[in-house]
Amino acid sequence: MKILVAYKRVVDYNVRVQVKPDASGVITDGVKLSPNPFDDIALEEALRLREKGVATEVIVATIAPADAQAHLRNGLAMGANRAIHVVCDQPMQPLTAARVLLKLVEKEQPGIVILGKQAIDDDCSQTGQMLAALWDRPQATFASKVEINGESARVTREVDAGLEVIEVDLPAVITTDLRLNEPRFIKLPDIMKAKSKPMETITLDSLGVESGDHHQTTSYAPPAKRQKGVMVKDVPELVAALKARGLL
């Protein structure tokens, strides 16, 4: 069985994002770009399933500009068998991304598709669900534990009320939550081995996927600056300050 892992490149979570002066987007020139943390968790889970003998091959796929090959090499260094790079220079909305991934699913015929539950750049949390709908296969989102039993997967999900356990038939789409695992550290020998692993490059046009993007972001703005806080000595002083501002 193959496992396909969607592996997005985003601005590193340690970077303080800055809006461009013309408000057309965020500054990415000279900014550190890294794998989406939830996608690293997805790849780690795929690798663990392969090590258990559940899968024979792990494929990482990204939809990104031509300079994203180093990003895919990171996934190969973690342990993926091969990579697929769909070259696209424009930002992509979740529905279009799901349509692209569907084309890769039709080509590779994986038994499981694993994605991070969301990307930290747009926080949409939609691509996995849309892919499952387009593929007409079951989905198990926000997974904190995954167990494969033959032709089905038993997934523990993190929901508002606690934990929910569901069982889905394979093939299926699984999206990963933060507590599913801790991604492994990449060693130097693995980085060297990744240079010789196969990477397929595909143009977006060759897949025949129409954009389908129905809305356009016209401008970006940073969050409003927070006002300076006020220190109080005790609870009575806090209550008095709140009453003075009409909050109590």
Secondary structure by P-SEA (a helix, b strand, c coil): cbbbbbccccccccccccccccccccccccbbbbccaaaaaaaaaaaaaaaaccccbbbbbbbccccaaaaaaaaaaacccccccccccccccaaaaaaaaaaaaaaccccbbbbcccccccccccaaaaaaaaacbbbbccccbbbbcccbbbbbbbccccbbbbbbcccbbbbbccccbbbbbbcaaaaaaaaacbbbbbbccccccccccccccccccccccccbbbbbccaaaaaaaaaaaccc
